[in-house]
């Protein structure tokens, strides 16, 4: 029962961390890892899935706010939107590999606003988010860092 509750807490933390809500999931991940009651592969899997789904929420928000009203709310003037589209056309799809980093939520929301295809989005975000928790696990094990 404690394992299920722990994994649910990690899932929620990881999901929230990938939305505009300021939250950090690494602390929860490392705390559960230190307890040693949950297999490491399960921690990586649950945190990754939660973080990917949180990014889907942010993508959907960006997609919903990508219209004229939302663009104004995001501060995207027509000139800024055009500039963002050019930048994203050149780097954007690959920038999703940095969706795990600080500022990554903006890249995710922008990809939604600019209508990046969902399958491409999911592939790149899945790679980025899973790699993130794999690296956090390696750091927690003292193998990296």
Number of C-alpha atoms within 10 A of each C-alpha: 6 9 12 10 10 16 21 15 18 26 25 16 22 29 26 21 21 27 24 16 11 8 14 14 21 19 13 18 26 18 12 20 18 12 8 10 11 16 11 14 11 11 22 23 16 22 30 26 18 24 30 25 21 23 30 22 20 24 27 19 19 25 20 16 19 23 14 12 12 16 18 13 12 14 11 18 13 12 9 12 17 12 13 17 17 12 12 18 13 11 11 19 19 14 17 25 20 19 24 24 13 8 11 18 24 16 23 32 26 25 27 24 22 20 16 18 11 13 9 12 21 16 12 17 27 21 17 21 27 20 16 21 24 19 16 19 21 13 13 17 13 9 9 10 9
